[in-house]
């Protein structure tokens, strides 16, 4: 058995080497990150808000005005403050350490809820010293193989939802909570049940600021070519099935798992985007500093491709809405994480947040930065 395992490891390593040689994008993913030379539309400015972080993922501003960051590589939650108001963090405090691979953070009724691979934690700062002094495990039984990011959000009615990605590229799951969004009665995480299914990896969750609807990004399956299936954004309502593994993006029958049912009774996405862009964080612009035409628009962080012959993604896009509320075509808003001329990958955007100052904050889990995009025009 020991020999067989070693042989299997050699075969796997050989396949990895082959993949690295064939796909320059994969090699770039494994290279060290660096400071990106960001490009933003006229009238906007981009600056480094914080640096030296270890794989920062999702972000949320707390009631104290500090930016809370799930520092995945550091197994901790940090709070960043800009005490001088110059757009650069000048104080970093560890809010909680010993948090295993945190991915998402969200404040709700005075507590910080953290998504970790196995479930959800609740953190409280009862003595108001800036660090959590109370920790409660709410959920601790999610399977951790495959996609292991967990995004936590609260609906307007107080229920808590958690996205749980699939264990695979495409397969039939044994745990019904996989490739789904799970809902609980409230912050105590009681009454677990399925909210929506058929979402391969719905990493980003956000509430529409007007309707209160739950919006989610979804990462489509791999190995159907450079341009299939499209990545999607979905309006997620309770009881909907978005089709995975038998159907993708509402109308693409899976060649391996489609069978007879195909795309029947599958909820369509509200937006389709370039395949392999890997949309993660999304946020609606609720500030009052960007020009009026940006109010209510959607920003999406594209983490970027890994198995596409021509790399794509590695940017933040803006989706403007028509008068009837329908989303338009995504347009580049922040680029420069990837240099297509030299195939150099400096960073990969992940989480997005709108600050009290009206700026857009972006985490980069490859370079270890938090970037801030502000309006400086007239």
SEZA-748402 format. One record per residue (C-alpha): residue number from 0; x, y, z. Coordinates in nm, 2 decimals. Layout:
N
+-----+--------+--------+--------+
!   k !   east !  north !     up !
+-----+--------+--------+--------+
! NUM !      X !      Y !      Z !
...
+-----+--------+--------+--------+
This chain:
378
+-----+--------+--------+--------+
!   k !   east !  north !     up !
+-----+--------+--------+--------+
!   0 !   0.00 !   0.00 !   0.00 !
!   1 !   0.28 !   0.24 !   0.08 !
!   2 !   0.44 !   0.18 !  -0.26 !
!   3 !   0.11 !   0.24 !  -0.44 !
!   4 !   0.06 !   0.57 !  -0.26 !
!   5 !   0.41 !   0.68 !  -0.36 !
!   6 !   0.35 !   0.58 !  -0.72 !
!   7 !   0.02 !   0.77 !  -0.71 !
!   8 !   0.20 !   1.08 !  -0.57 !
!   9 !   0.46 !   1.06 !  -0.85 !
!  10 !   0.18 !   1.04 !  -1.12 !
!  11 !   0.00 !   1.33 !  -0.96 !
!  12 !   0.32 !   1.53 !  -0.95 !
!  13 !   0.39 !   1.45 !  -1.31 !
!  14 !   0.05 !   1.58 !  -1.41 !
!  15 !   0.10 !   1.89 !  -1.21 !
!  16 !   0.43 !   1.96 !  -1.38 !
!  17 !   0.27 !   1.90 !  -1.72 !
!  18 !  -0.01 !   2.14 !  -1.64 !
!  19 !   0.24 !   2.41 !  -1.52 !
!  20 !   0.44 !   2.38 !  -1.84 !
!  21 !   0.13 !   2.40 !  -2.06 !
!  22 !  -0.05 !   2.68 !  -1.89 !
!  23 !   0.16 !   2.99 !  -1.81 !
!  24 !  -0.13 !   3.13 !  -1.61 !
!  25 !  -0.10 !   2.85 !  -1.36 !
!  26 !   0.27 !   2.93 !  -1.32 !
!  27 !   0.18 !   3.29 !  -1.26 !
!  28 !  -0.06 !   3.19 !  -0.99 !
!  29 !   0.22 !   3.02 !  -0.80 !
!  30 !   0.46 !   3.31 !  -0.83 !
!  31 !   0.50 !   3.57 !  -0.55 !
!  32 !   0.25 !   3.85 !  -0.55 !
!  33 !   0.35 !   4.22 !  -0.56 !
!  34 !   0.21 !   4.57 !  -0.56 !
!  35 !  -0.02 !   4.62 !  -0.86 !
!  36 !  -0.02 !   4.93 !  -1.07 !
!  37 !  -0.39 !   4.99 !  -1.07 !
!  38 !  -0.58 !   5.16 !  -1.34 !
!  39 !  -0.91 !   5.33 !  -1.26 !
!  40 !  -1.15 !   5.55 !  -1.47 !
!  41 !  -1.08 !   5.92 !  -1.50 !
!  42 !  -1.17 !   6.11 !  -1.18 !
!  43 !  -1.09 !   5.82 !  -0.95 !
!  44 !  -0.77 !   5.74 !  -0.76 !
!  45 !  -0.64 !   5.41 !  -0.62 !
!  46 !  -0.40 !   5.38 !  -0.33 !
!  47 !  -0.27 !   5.11 !  -0.09 !
!  48 !  -0.48 !   5.12 !   0.23 !
!  49 !  -0.29 !   4.84 !   0.40 !
!  50 !  -0.01 !   4.59 !   0.31 !
!  51 !   0.18 !   4.30 !   0.45 !
!  52 !  -0.14 !   4.09 !   0.51 !
!  53 !  -0.14 !   3.71 !   0.46 !
!  54 !  -0.41 !   3.62 !   0.21 !
!  55 !  -0.68 !   3.87 !   0.31 !
!  56 !  -1.02 !   3.76 !   0.19 !
!  57 !  -1.36 !   3.92 !   0.27 !
!  58 !  -1.40 !   4.26 !   0.44 !
!  59 !  -1.66 !   4.44 !   0.65 !
!  60 !  -1.67 !   4.77 !   0.82 !
!  61 !  -1.76 !   4.75 !   1.19 !
!  62 !  -1.98 !   4.98 !   1.39 !
!  63 !  -1.66 !   5.15 !   1.52 !
!  64 !  -1.56 !   5.25 !   1.16 !
!  65 !  -1.27 !   5.01 !   1.14 !
!  66 !  -1.22 !   4.77 !   0.85 !
!  67 !  -1.24 !   4.41 !   0.96 !
!  68 !  -1.05 !   4.16 !   0.74 !
!  69 !  -1.05 !   3.78 !   0.73 !
!  70 !  -0.68 !   3.72 !   0.71 !
!  71 !  -0.69 !   3.36 !   0.58 !
!  72 !  -0.32 !   3.30 !   0.57 !
!  73 !  -0.27 !   3.43 !   0.92 !
!  74 !  -0.56 !   3.24 !   1.08 !
!  75 !  -0.69 !   3.56 !   1.23 !
!  76 !  -0.92 !   3.86 !   1.20 !
!  77 !  -0.76 !   4.20 !   1.20 !
!  78 !  -0.91 !   4.54 !   1.23 !
!  79 !  -0.76 !   4.83 !   1.03 !
!  80 !  -0.81 !   5.19 !   1.13 !
!  81 !  -0.74 !   5.52 !   0.95 !
!  82 !  -0.72 !   5.76 !   1.24 !
!  83 !  -0.58 !   6.05 !   1.04 !
!  84 !  -0.83 !   6.03 !   0.76 !
!  85 !  -0.57 !   6.03 !   0.49 !
!  86 !  -0.70 !   5.71 !   0.32 !
!  87 !  -0.42 !   5.49 !   0.46 !
!  88 !  -0.45 !   5.25 !   0.76 !
!  89 !  -0.23 !   5.36 !   1.05 !
!  90 !  -0.34 !   5.11 !   1.31 !
!  91 !  -0.37 !   4.73 !   1.29 !
!  92 !  -0.51 !   4.54 !   1.58 !
!  93 !  -0.57 !   4.16 !   1.60 !
!  94 !  -0.94 !   4.12 !   1.67 !
!  95 !  -0.92 !   3.74 !   1.70 !
!  96 !  -0.63 !   3.49 !   1.65 !
!  97 !  -0.64 !   3.12 !   1.62 !
!  98 !  -0.93 !   3.13 !   1.37 !
!  99 !  -0.87 !   2.85 !   1.12 !
! 100 !  -0.86 !   2.98 !   0.76 !
! 101 !  -1.13 !   3.25 !   0.79 !
! 102 !  -1.29 !   3.36 !   0.46 !
! 103 !  -1.58 !   3.59 !   0.54 !
! 104 !  -1.67 !   3.84 !   0.81 !
! 105 !  -2.00 !   4.02 !   0.86 !
! 106 !  -2.13 !   4.24 !   1.15 !
! 107 !  -2.48 !   4.18 !   1.28 !
! 108 !  -2.63 !   4.32 !   1.60 !
! 109 !  -2.30 !   4.39 !   1.77 !
! 110 !  -2.13 !   4.06 !   1.69 !
! 111 !  -1.89 !   3.96 !   1.42 !
! 112 !  -1.98 !   3.64 !   1.23 !
! 113 !  -1.69 !   3.46 !   1.06 !
! 114 !  -1.72 !   3.19 !   0.79 !
! 115 !  -1.45 !   2.92 !   0.83 !
! 116 !  -1.42 !   2.59 !   0.64 !
! 117 !  -1.61 !   2.39 !   0.91 !
! 118 !  -1.88 !   2.64 !   0.98 !
! 119 !  -1.95 !   2.97 !   1.15 !
! 120 !  -1.80 !   3.15 !   1.45 !
! 121 !  -1.95 !   3.44 !   1.65 !
! 122 !  -1.71 !   3.69 !   1.80 !
! 123 !  -1.79 !   3.96 !   2.05 !
! 124 !  -1.59 !   4.24 !   2.21 !
! 125 !  -1.77 !   4.28 !   2.54 !
! 126 !  -1.52 !   4.50 !   2.71 !
! 127 !  -1.48 !   4.73 !   2.41 !
! 128 !  -1.10 !   4.71 !   2.40 !
! 129 !  -1.09 !   4.64 !   2.03 !
! 130 !  -1.03 !   4.27 !   2.06 !
! 131 !  -1.28 !   3.98 !   2.08 !
! 132 !  -1.31 !   3.84 !   2.43 !
! 133 !  -1.60 !   3.60 !   2.36 !
! 134 !  -1.61 !   3.33 !   2.10 !
! 135 !  -1.89 !   3.09 !   2.02 !
! 136 !  -1.89 !   2.81 !   1.76 !
! 137 !  -2.23 !   2.81 !   1.59 !
! 138 !  -2.18 !   2.56 !   1.32 !
! 139 !  -1.89 !   2.31 !   1.31 !
! 140 !  -1.99 !   2.02 !   1.08 !
! 141 !  -1.95 !   2.14 !   0.72 !
! 142 !  -1.74 !   1.90 !   0.51 !
! 143 !  -1.41 !   2.07 !   0.41 !
! 144 !  -1.29 !   1.89 !   0.10 !
! 145 !  -1.31 !   2.07 !  -0.23 !
! 146 !  -1.44 !   2.43 !  -0.21 !
! 147 !  -1.39 !   2.53 !   0.15 !
! 148 !  -1.48 !   2.90 !   0.16 !
! 149 !  -1.79 !   2.98 !   0.37 !
! 150 !  -1.97 !   3.31 !   0.32 !
! 151 !  -2.20 !   3.43 !   0.60 !
! 152 !  -2.47 !   3.70 !   0.56 !
! 153 !  -2.79 !   3.81 !   0.73 !
! 154 !  -3.11 !   3.87 !   0.55 !
! 155 !  -3.33 !   4.16 !   0.63 !
! 156 !  -3.56 !   3.94 !   0.83 !
! 157 !  -3.27 !   3.84 !   1.06 !
! 158 !  -3.22 !   3.49 !   0.92 !
! 159 !  -2.86 !   3.38 !   0.86 !
! 160 !  -2.75 !   3.23 !   0.53 !
! 161 !  -2.42 !   3.05 !   0.45 !
! 162 !  -2.29 !   2.95 !   0.11 !
! 163 !  -2.13 !   2.61 !   0.10 !
! 164 !  -1.94 !   2.53 !  -0.22 !
! 165 !  -1.92 !   2.19 !  -0.40 !
! 166 !  -1.66 !   1.92 !  -0.32 !
! 167 !  -1.57 !   1.88 !  -0.69 !
! 168 !  -1.57 !   2.03 !  -1.03 !
! 169 !  -1.89 !   1.84 !  -1.12 !
! 170 !  -2.04 !   1.55 !  -0.94 !
! 171 !  -2.34 !   1.42 !  -0.74 !
! 172 !  -2.29 !   1.54 !  -0.38 !
! 173 !  -2.35 !   1.31 !  -0.08 !
! 174 !  -2.41 !   1.61 !   0.16 !
! 175 !  -2.71 !   1.81 !   0.05 !
! 176 !  -2.56 !   2.13 !   0.19 !
! 177 !  -2.29 !   2.13 !  -0.07 !
! 178 !  -2.33 !   2.35 !  -0.38 !
! 179 !  -2.60 !   2.52 !  -0.19 !
! 180 !  -2.69 !   2.81 !   0.04 !
! 181 !  -2.80 !   2.70 !   0.38 !
! 182 !  -3.03 !   2.91 !   0.60 !
! 183 !  -3.08 !   2.93 !   0.98 !
! 184 !  -3.35 !   3.09 !   1.18 !
! 185 !  -3.12 !   3.36 !   1.32 !
! 186 !  -2.77 !   3.42 !   1.47 !
! 187 !  -2.80 !   3.12 !   1.70 !
! 188 !  -2.79 !   2.90 !   1.39 !
! 189 !  -3.09 !   2.69 !   1.47 !
! 190 !  -3.33 !   2.53 !   1.23 !
! 191 !  -3.08 !   2.45 !   0.96 !
! 192 !  -3.23 !   2.39 !   0.61 !
! 193 !  -3.16 !   2.45 !   0.25 !
! 194 !  -3.24 !   2.80 !   0.11 !
! 195 !  -3.13 !   2.74 !  -0.25 !
! 196 !  -2.95 !   2.46 !  -0.44 !
! 197 !  -2.76 !   2.40 !  -0.76 !
! 198 !  -2.49 !   2.67 !  -0.70 !
! 199 !  -2.15 !   2.52 !  -0.76 !
! 200 !  -1.96 !   2.78 !  -0.56 !
! 201 !  -2.15 !   3.09 !  -0.47 !
! 202 !  -1.87 !   3.27 !  -0.30 !
! 203 !  -2.00 !   3.62 !  -0.29 !
! 204 !  -2.33 !   3.72 !  -0.12 !
! 205 !  -2.48 !   4.07 !  -0.10 !
! 206 !  -2.82 !   4.22 !  -0.03 !
! 207 !  -2.97 !   4.46 !  -0.29 !
! 208 !  -3.00 !   4.80 !  -0.11 !
! 209 !  -3.35 !   4.87 !  -0.23 !
! 210 !  -3.53 !   4.53 !  -0.27 !
! 211 !  -3.34 !   4.34 !   0.00 !
! 212 !  -3.30 !   4.05 !  -0.23 !
! 213 !  -3.01 !   3.81 !  -0.19 !
! 214 !  -2.76 !   3.83 !  -0.48 !
! 215 !  -2.48 !   3.58 !  -0.53 !
! 216 !  -2.19 !   3.52 !  -0.76 !
! 217 !  -2.13 !   3.17 !  -0.88 !
! 218 !  -1.82 !   3.00 !  -1.03 !
! 219 !  -1.91 !   2.77 !  -1.31 !
! 220 !  -1.75 !   2.43 !  -1.38 !
! 221 !  -1.41 !   2.37 !  -1.56 !
! 222 !  -1.30 !   2.17 !  -1.86 !
! 223 !  -1.57 !   2.27 !  -2.11 !
! 224 !  -1.34 !   2.50 !  -2.30 !
! 225 !  -1.22 !   2.86 !  -2.27 !
! 226 !  -1.57 !   3.01 !  -2.29 !
! 227 !  -1.81 !   2.77 !  -2.13 !
! 228 !  -2.00 !   2.78 !  -1.90 !
! 229 !  -2.05 !   3.15 !  -1.83 !
! 230 !  -1.99 !   3.28 !  -1.48 !
! 231 !  -2.31 !   3.41 !  -1.33 !
! 232 !  -2.47 !   3.64 !  -1.08 !
! 233 !  -2.80 !   3.52 !  -0.94 !
! 234 !  -3.09 !   3.67 !  -0.75 !
! 235 !  -3.14 !   3.39 !  -0.49 !
! 236 !  -3.48 !   3.33 !  -0.36 !
! 237 !  -3.58 !   3.06 !  -0.12 !
! 238 !  -3.65 !   2.72 !  -0.29 !
! 239 !  -3.48 !   2.79 !  -0.62 !
! 240 !  -3.27 !   2.54 !  -0.79 !
! 241 !  -2.99 !   2.68 !  -1.01 !
! 242 !  -2.91 !   2.35 !  -1.18 !
! 243 !  -2.56 !   2.23 !  -1.09 !
! 244 !  -2.44 !   1.96 !  -1.17 !
! 245 !  -2.69 !   1.89 !  -1.45 !
! 246 !  -2.73 !   2.24 !  -1.59 !
! 247 !  -2.51 !   2.55 !  -1.60 !
! 248 !  -2.60 !   2.92 !  -1.64 !
! 249 !  -2.97 !   2.84 !  -1.68 !
! 250 !  -2.96 !   2.67 !  -2.02 !
! 251 !  -2.64 !   2.47 !  -2.07 !
! 252 !  -2.69 !   2.10 !  -2.02 !
! 253 !  -2.40 !   1.93 !  -1.86 !
! 254 !  -2.25 !   1.67 !  -2.10 !
! 255 !  -2.18 !   1.43 !  -1.81 !
! 256 !  -2.46 !   1.49 !  -1.57 !
! 257 !  -2.74 !   1.64 !  -1.78 !
! 258 !  -2.93 !   1.32 !  -1.85 !
! 259 !  -3.30 !   1.35 !  -1.92 !
! 260 !  -3.38 !   1.63 !  -1.68 !
! 261 !  -3.14 !   1.88 !  -1.84 !
! 262 !  -3.23 !   2.23 !  -1.75 !
! 263 !  -3.59 !   2.18 !  -1.67 !
! 264 !  -3.71 !   2.38 !  -1.36 !
! 265 !  -3.37 !   2.56 !  -1.34 !
! 266 !  -3.37 !   2.92 !  -1.22 !
! 267 !  -3.19 !   3.15 !  -1.48 !
! 268 !  -2.91 !   3.39 !  -1.37 !
! 269 !  -2.97 !   3.76 !  -1.37 !
! 270 !  -2.63 !   3.82 !  -1.53 !
! 271 !  -2.38 !   3.61 !  -1.74 !
! 272 !  -2.01 !   3.68 !  -1.76 !
! 273 !  -1.69 !   3.56 !  -1.92 !
! 274 !  -1.62 !   3.20 !  -1.83 !
! 275 !  -1.33 !   3.13 !  -1.58 !
! 276 !  -1.33 !   3.49 !  -1.45 !
! 277 !  -1.40 !   3.35 !  -1.10 !
! 278 !  -1.63 !   3.62 !  -0.96 !
! 279 !  -1.59 !   3.63 !  -0.58 !
! 280 !  -1.69 !   3.94 !  -0.38 !
! 281 !  -1.97 !   4.17 !  -0.49 !
! 282 !  -2.10 !   4.49 !  -0.34 !
! 283 !  -2.36 !   4.75 !  -0.43 !
! 284 !  -2.25 !   5.11 !  -0.42 !
! 285 !  -2.43 !   5.26 !  -0.13 !
! 286 !  -2.20 !   5.56 !  -0.07 !
! 287 !  -2.27 !   5.92 !  -0.16 !
! 288 !  -1.92 !   6.02 !  -0.29 !
! 289 !  -1.90 !   5.86 !  -0.63 !
! 290 !  -2.08 !   6.04 !  -0.91 !
! 291 !  -2.45 !   6.00 !  -0.92 !
! 292 !  -2.45 !   5.75 !  -1.21 !
! 293 !  -2.26 !   5.51 !  -0.98 !
! 294 !  -2.53 !   5.50 !  -0.70 !
! 295 !  -2.67 !   5.15 !  -0.66 !
! 296 !  -2.43 !   5.00 !  -0.92 !
! 297 !  -2.28 !   4.66 !  -0.86 !
! 298 !  -1.91 !   4.60 !  -0.83 !
! 299 !  -1.77 !   4.24 !  -0.87 !
! 300 !  -1.42 !   4.12 !  -0.80 !
! 301 !  -1.29 !   3.87 !  -1.06 !
! 302 !  -1.03 !   3.65 !  -0.89 !
! 303 !  -0.91 !   3.53 !  -1.24 !
! 304 !  -0.87 !   3.21 !  -1.44 !
! 305 !  -0.64 !   2.92 !  -1.38 !
! 306 !  -0.73 !   2.68 !  -1.66 !
! 307 !  -0.79 !   2.90 !  -1.96 !
! 308 !  -0.55 !   2.92 !  -2.26 !
! 309 !  -0.57 !   3.30 !  -2.25 !
! 310 !  -0.59 !   3.43 !  -1.89 !
! 311 !  -0.90 !   3.63 !  -1.80 !
! 312 !  -1.03 !   3.81 !  -1.49 !
! 313 !  -0.80 !   3.97 !  -1.23 !
! 314 !  -1.00 !   4.29 !  -1.21 !
! 315 !  -1.30 !   4.46 !  -1.06 !
! 316 !  -1.59 !   4.53 !  -1.29 !
! 317 !  -1.88 !   4.76 !  -1.26 !
! 318 !  -2.24 !   4.67 !  -1.36 !
! 319 !  -2.46 !   4.97 !  -1.42 !
! 320 !  -2.84 !   4.93 !  -1.41 !
! 321 !  -3.10 !   5.05 !  -1.66 !
! 322 !  -3.40 !   5.25 !  -1.55 !
! 323 !  -3.60 !   4.93 !  -1.53 !
! 324 !  -3.35 !   4.78 !  -1.29 !
! 325 !  -3.20 !   4.53 !  -1.54 !
! 326 !  -2.82 !   4.49 !  -1.52 !
! 327 !  -2.60 !   4.60 !  -1.81 !
! 328 !  -2.28 !   4.45 !  -1.94 !
! 329 !  -1.99 !   4.44 !  -1.70 !
! 330 !  -1.73 !   4.70 !  -1.77 !
! 331 !  -1.38 !   4.73 !  -1.63 !
! 332 !  -1.34 !   4.95 !  -1.33 !
! 333 !  -1.01 !   4.85 !  -1.17 !
! 334 !  -0.74 !   4.67 !  -1.37 !
! 335 !  -0.37 !   4.63 !  -1.34 !
! 336 !  -0.36 !   4.31 !  -1.12 !
! 337 !  -0.24 !   4.12 !  -1.43 !
! 338 !   0.00 !   4.25 !  -1.70 !
! 339 !  -0.11 !   4.07 !  -2.02 !
! 340 !   0.20 !   4.19 !  -2.20 !
! 341 !   0.44 !   4.01 !  -1.97 !
! 342 !   0.20 !   3.76 !  -1.83 !
! 343 !   0.29 !   3.89 !  -1.49 !
! 344 !   0.03 !   3.83 !  -1.22 !
! 345 !   0.07 !   4.08 !  -0.93 !
! 346 !  -0.25 !   4.03 !  -0.74 !
! 347 !  -0.59 !   3.87 !  -0.73 !
! 348 !  -0.89 !   4.07 !  -0.60 !
! 349 !  -1.13 !   3.89 !  -0.36 !
! 350 !  -1.34 !   4.10 !  -0.12 !
! 351 !  -1.51 !   4.43 !  -0.17 !
! 352 !  -1.66 !   4.68 !   0.08 !
! 353 !  -1.79 !   5.03 !   0.07 !
! 354 !  -1.64 !   5.24 !   0.35 !
! 355 !  -1.80 !   5.52 !   0.56 !
! 356 !  -1.59 !   5.76 !   0.35 !
! 357 !  -1.77 !   5.64 !   0.03 !
! 358 !  -1.46 !   5.47 !  -0.11 !
! 359 !  -1.44 !   5.12 !  -0.25 !
! 360 !  -1.20 !   4.88 !  -0.06 !
! 361 !  -1.06 !   4.58 !  -0.24 !
! 362 !  -0.86 !   4.29 !  -0.08 !
! 363 !  -0.58 !   4.12 !  -0.28 !
! 364 !  -0.51 !   3.77 !  -0.14 !
! 365 !  -0.20 !   3.72 !  -0.36 !
! 366 !  -0.02 !   4.04 !  -0.29 !
! 367 !  -0.14 !   4.08 !   0.06 !
! 368 !  -0.29 !   4.43 !   0.01 !
! 369 !  -0.60 !   4.62 !   0.07 !
! 370 !  -0.66 !   4.88 !  -0.20 !
! 371 !  -0.88 !   5.19 !  -0.17 !
! 372 !  -1.05 !   5.35 !  -0.47 !
! 373 !  -1.18 !   5.70 !  -0.41 !
! 374 !  -1.34 !   5.98 !  -0.62 !
! 375 !  -1.12 !   6.28 !  -0.67 !
! 376 !  -1.28 !   6.44 !  -0.97 !
! 377 !  -1.55 !   6.70 !  -1.00 !
+-----+--------+--------+--------+
